[in-house]
Structures are given as structure tokens and as C-alpha cells.
Amino acid sequence: MDEQKLKSVPVLPWMRSPVDVSLFEECPLDILPCIDTRLIVALKNMGMSSLFPVQVAVWQETIGPGAFERDLCINSPTGSGKTLAYALPIVQMLSTRAVKCLRALVVLPTRDLAFQVKAVFDAIAPAVGLSVGLAVGQSSIADEISELIKRPKIEAGICYDPEDIMLELESSVDILVATPGRLIDHINTTKGFTLEHLCYLVVDETDRLLREAYQSWLPTVLQLTRSTDEDVYPYASHFLPSTFNSLRTIRRFGVERGFKGKRFPRLVKMVLSATLTQDPSKLAQLDLHHPLFLTTGKRRYQLPEKLESYKLLRMDEQKLKVLPWMRSPVDVSLFEECPLDILPCIDTRLIVALKNMGMSSLFPVQVAVWQETIGPGAFERDLCINSPTGSGKTLAYALPIVQMLSTRAVKCLRALVVLPTRDLAFQVKAVFDAIAPAVGLSVGLAVGQSSIADEISELIKRPKIEAGICYDPEDIMLELESSVDILVATPGRLIDHINTTKGFTLEHLCYLVVDETDRLLREAYQSWLPTVLQLTRSTDEDVYPYASHFLPSTFNSLRTIRRFGVERGFKGKRFPRLVKMVLSATLTQDPSKLAQLDLHHPLFLTTGKRRYQLPEKLESYKLICESRLKPLYLVALLQNLGGEKCIVFTSSVEATHRLCTLLNFFADLQIKIKEFSGLQRQSIISSQGKGEKVYMIAANKDKNAGNTMKQFREGEIQVLVSSDAMTRGMDVEGVRNVINYDMPPYIKTFIHRAGRTARAGHTGRCFTLLHQDEVRRFKKLLQKADDKTCPVYPIPSNSIESLHPIYASVLEKLKETVELETSRKRKIGFRSSKSRKGNETNHSKE
Ligand SMILES: Nc1ncnc2c1ncn2[C@@H]1O[C@H](COP(=O)(O)OP(=O)(O)OP(=O)(O)O)[C@@H](O)[C@H]1O
């Protein structure tokens, strides 16, 4: 890295003078100082004869002269032997311990990595009498508990007091390899599980583990290993006094040099990665003690020494970043709004319906799509539509589909619209509901988190059974029919219906809309697409689970046979074909992703020359401030906006909750503020049990999210704080401002967030709060959307100063609330586990 760049990176002082691992040499096991001979044997059994440089360097700082006096931050290339670098000193140190208890914890981001690391420990730890446990998700927690916790042997004929039995729970393992989620489960619910005696904490793949989603495990672990006799364990009051009476680790505040204000014996931390973060705020979370930085060479990122890199590009790929049909798009910006009364071919009933919605003309993208579907284009090609947020894409596809289906005589499922979230599905269904009934069409909804039975009865028509007539049950089943012409669905529930709903068929599908395409083509959603494509390609092949029961007679009267075409453009393709429309405000150009859609002669419609477009009437502003003052700038900005409808975006669900709580402590801010997140947040309800307070988890939190959105739409709430859960597609009338409290990481995120305002030709403003370090990155990000004009929004300094006096008390209240919520959550864990235990006991009695 050149000098200039190096200076601009804010690096913590202790990172500036690292131990250079590349100056170390391999060391044969037989001459490694202090190593237990049993470990040498174990290592030789693994086929090793010497330690690698990073292992030697860590050995020196732990078992050697360094003597584990400092926490270690290790940045070493992939494959350099980091696992054994920490595993070996830990096992060596624990080899002399007499009492079994959990002394070392290794945290990894995934279960596969956890298995891998456990295998390394398993190869050496048993040699010195240590046992290793595993705590990872996707496996039976009950089995895990029986592996991790030793229960007393109950001898026949002896009468035990159940309390005594509980008191003798002990750890079966000395070392635990865990993923964060399952670790937290054990902390919250497993009786006898304690981190009280922990001496070593390893955070492997540190940068990944410090990312947002994993964060809460770390403060919990640190808090639990700091505690002495405070009641921080859910089971502390029951277990600690007697279970651990014989063995207690009291960490007292030190006074000596290096330990003043820190607890002793201290928890030794080793953090490792091949791409270790240098971000001071992230590293601060680890609460490191006199950290020592070990890195290889001068470069921040190092590739393995003997790695040769090649670029694999096919000849055509080198030239073809964009598919040929994407290079000559139809430019939507050349189209003009078209009054409904002069729109060619439109059904007059649809004009009435649209006017009832308050529309008098079609927007440019709607006119362009109309021309390619109902107009001269006549749906001959599949359409790929890239058009800014709020430009009216929903109606652009809904209107031609409804117009086309308006002449159909027989009811069956002909159009399927797939969206990534249920909120969007509701929104799109509302648009279809406003126009489809006008021409006798019905619209169905298939989304998760709702009763599938209710949905089935909405989607599938069952024959009326008349009293007094005797029916053959087989015949009744054969008459199942679709109740809807158009279905709006999310991928998961769609697949449920395909697999299990009798009478549900895609045989007759004519139109498939993939809205928010780039999101729907992402990994997690992928399997729905091949399934739908396969089912709409099939003719009489038995691809439906119930095909053999239903197709022959249910659809005898109505069958869609797709034959292979031979004409120009259809050679090798089935006809009648499934017409596809794919849309997004940030449409992918990745050929491999687009290939999944199996498009037929696709036509690309896009607005202007730029790939990413912001709404025409959007104004962007930035606010630059110190990180710690961000809340004050936000409050001052909200005051400035004076109760206009506004969405504040944060980077995570957790941050959303905190920020919303904090804002609500500013009593003078007379604005109604609520949080909204697409995820089900668990709320805690307290109620009075038998003489004690009982905390329960509100099961139906999503209903709350629904209510919040309703209140926001109706204007009862002025400010909604949200994570990115709602960025895509949500259309709420009257949102005048969007505030990025946390800088959006990608241009796509910026576009979808900002796109919640300035919709349908209205004006809107987008504010982004930045700290100085982010300004350059943000500028670069905006360049991708050609938004060069992003002036600084002036906030008068006196409005910030006036907030200072109450800021400290607001932060204090926030801290108390967060602590209260954390302890309530623990109590819930305690309760739920206790009641589970009760159930188990009842069960065994039965
Ligand atoms: N022809 C029209 N006349 C007036 N308003 C319209 C018209 N077409 C759409 N709208 C309104 O414009 C708003 C945005 O439409 P829509 O939600 O379809 O945008 P979008 O392009 O899908 O945006 P996003 O990319 O954010 O999903 C909606 O409130 C809709 O009612």
C-alpha cells in the first residue's frame, strides 16, 4: 500500500507496530519449547512434524515469553495454520487443569467451520485428558445438552430430592466450539451451562463475526465473563451457590499495572482472520486487553505464498458484459404520458376503474409497455423493464394483463405475479383488485404467515354438495376448479400450493410477472423459478403431484397443450408460450442470472442512458457530523422537517429498535415515531401470574407491524424508523422525506430507500447522515446514479447545542431500557425452558 493511502486509513496505535509473522520460521515439534510430549505424539499422528510460522509466533506469545499476557489479534493468510495456532496453546495451557469445567470457547460464524475446528481440537485435546464440545444450529439441542452437561447418576433404590439432582449439574467439556446463535440458546436456556470459568475466548473469522447480524452474542459473552456473583445467569440464583460452591471463579478488579480497572483473572482473547478488520469501532467491541497485533508482511491483505491466480474468461465473455438485447433498449424517457381517453384498444370498463382510482392518464413506462403488449408489440416478446422507483411499474404490467384476460370465458389461473415479500404482494393485489373485477376477473393472494387452509378455500372452487344426493367422493374431488384468474404470490407459499394444494395448477398460465426481479433471482428464492417454468412447459407429463388424480377429468373440458413450435422464433419452444415480464428499478444485467428466466426474444425497456436512475423530482442532501452526535443531528433534522411524513432507515433491525427507543425519549420532539421491520419482532408483555410477574412473548408481532404500517399510511404516525426490510417497492402516499440514518452500503440500497419518496411524479427529499470517513465513499456511490448534486443540508449549530443538555439523560434512559429488555428476554428463556422441563416431566410420567 502506498504511503499516502496508508496515512488515510485510521488505524489504531497498537496496529501500527505489529509482530511480523513472516520473520518467523517453521519450528520442528521436537525442539518446540515447553510442549507436552503427549501433544507432540498427537500432532505427529496428524502427520505434522513442525509448526508453521504463525503457529510459532503465537506459541511464543502464549506459552513462550509472551505468557498470554496480552490479547492477540492475528491477521494471517488463508491456509497458514491459524486454527492450530490457537488450538495448541489453549490445549497445552489447559492440560494441567484438575477440575473439568468450561474454560475455552471458540466462536465461528458457521456450523461447517465449527465442525472443522472441533476436529482439530479432537485430534489433540484427548491426548491430555481434555474433552471438546460442539454447539451449532440445525441439530437437536437436547442431544447437545446431554453432551455438554453432566448429570448425576441416579442409583436405583435411593430416594433423591429433585432439587439436589439439579444442583449437581456440571460441564462435560473443557473446550467448546460454537456458532453464535446456538451459544446464546445455551446461555439463555441450558441449566448448568456457565461461562463463569472461561479463560480463553477465540473469535475466529473475526470480521465476519463482528458483522451486524451476529453482534449480540459478543456483549453477552463479555458480560457473563466479567461478572462475579452478580445475578447475570438466568439460573444463577438456583445453581451458582451450590453447583459451583466447590469451584467458583471470582474476577476481582485489578490494581496492578495493566490491570487497573480490569477484572482479574482475565479472559484471554484471541481474534483471527485472513482479512482482519482495522475498523476501530468494530475492534472496540472486543474489549481487548493490551492487544498485540500479529500480521504477515507489510500488506494488509496477503494471498497464500504459493498461490498462482488466473483469470478465467471465455473469449465471448470478455467482450460481452451486457447481453446483446440489452444493448439496444427501448428508451422509456422518450414516451409521454397518455390520457386514458385516447389510449388505443383499452376496455372502457377499465377506463372507469382507473378514473375511480384518481388516474386520468398513463405514465410513460405504462404507455411503453402498453404499446409492446396490447399495441403493435402484441405480447410477442418477453419484456424486461428497468424503470425508476415510483414510476408506475405495477400498473404497467397489471393493466395489459387484465385487458388481455378480460375476453376469456372460462375461469382458470392465467396470470401469476411473484413478489419477494408479503407486504409487496398485498400492495400489488390491491392494484389488481382495483381494476380486474371491472371486467369480471378475480384475483387471489398466496403469501406466507397466513392460514393456508383459508387461502385454499379462496383459490380453489369446490363443487356444491346438495342435500339428499349421494355422491361418489372421487367424483367430488374431480370437480375442483380455480376460483381466481390472477394470482399474486410470494415464492415460498406458491411452492406450498404447487406441492400440496389439490386442484392448484399452472397448466393454463399465460402470463408470469417477476416483480423486483433482482431480489427474486437471489439465491434463497431460486428454486421457485425452475419449478414454475417446468410446470408451465409441461403438456401431459406427470409433473404435478396430483396430476394423475385430477388432470384427466378436472381438466378434460379445458386443457392447455403446449406443443413444440416450428415457425420462426418458436422452433424448439413450446406454443402457446408463457409470456414473461420482469421488472425492477435496479434490474440485474448479469447474463447468468437473466438466463434463469428463459426469456423469449426479450425486449429491454429502460429509462435514459444510465443503469441506475433516481426519481426525477428527488433532491438529495447530506449531513456530516461526528458519529456520537448523529442522534442529535437526526432530532434537529426531524424538528426542521416539522412533522412531514418521513421514513428513517437504519442498517439493522436491532439498530432500528434502539434508534426508535432513543428518539421517543426526546419528549420535546412532538412527532409520533414508531419502528417498523419486516421481521417479526418479539415484544414482551408482562402480566400477573400466581403472585409473580410473568413475561410472555407476543406471538403475533407481525400484526403489530401491519398496524404500524396502517397508522403510518393514515398519517397517525409521522416518522417510521425501519431497517431495509421495507425499502423495496413499498408505496405509502405522502412520504415527503427519506433519511438514511446509516449510510446505505450499495447504490441499489440507496435507490430503493430513496425511492420511498418522490413517487408518481411528486417531489421528495433524501437526507443521508455521514461521518467524515464516509463522505468519499458516499460520493462514489452516488456517482453510479449520476447524482452529482448532493449538497450539505445546513443544520444550525444552536439547534444541536440546545439538545445537548438532555442528551446525557436520554442516553442513560436508553441504556436502562436496553438492559431491562435484555434481562426480560433472559427471564423468558428461563420460563420457557422451565415450562418445557415441566412438560417433559409430565410426558415421562405418562
Ligand atoms: N397513471 C398513473 N396516474 C397516477 N398515479 C399513478 C399512475 N400509475 C401509478 N400511479 C401511482 O404511482 C405510485 C407508484 O407506482 P408503483 O408502486 O407501481 O411504482 P413502481 O415503479 O413499482 O415503484 P417501485 O420500484 O418502488 O416498486 C403509486 O402510488 C401509484 O398509485
The ligand as a Gaussian input file, in Angstrom:
#p B3LYP/6-31G(d) Opt

LIG

0 1
 N      -51.051000       6.524000     -14.329000
 C      -50.959000       6.910000     -13.075000
 N      -51.511000       8.065000     -12.656000
 C      -51.391000       8.463000     -11.376000
 N      -50.770000       7.762000     -10.425000
 C      -50.210000       6.601000     -10.796000
 C      -50.277000       6.107000     -12.115000
 N      -49.636000       4.926000     -12.172000
 C      -49.175000       4.669000     -10.928000
 N      -49.520000       5.689000     -10.110000
 C      -49.164000       5.766000      -8.671000
 O      -47.745000       5.874000      -8.596000
 C      -47.281000       5.270000      -7.416000
 C      -46.095000       4.379000      -7.720000
 O      -46.479000       3.280000      -8.502000
 P      -45.796000       1.844000      -8.344000
 O      -45.870000       1.407000      -6.944000
 O      -46.371000       0.968000      -9.374000
 O      -44.300000       2.249000      -8.693000
 P      -43.059000       1.284000      -9.016000
 O      -42.458000       1.780000     -10.261000
 O      -43.484000      -0.134000      -8.966000
 O      -42.089000       1.651000      -7.801000
 P      -41.031000       0.675000      -7.017000
 O      -39.897000       0.455000      -7.955000
 O      -40.651000       1.493000      -5.845000
 O      -41.769000      -0.557000      -6.703000
 C      -48.453000       4.520000      -6.818000
 O      -48.954000       5.240000      -5.712000
 C      -49.495000       4.512000      -7.929000
 O      -50.807000       4.546000      -7.424000

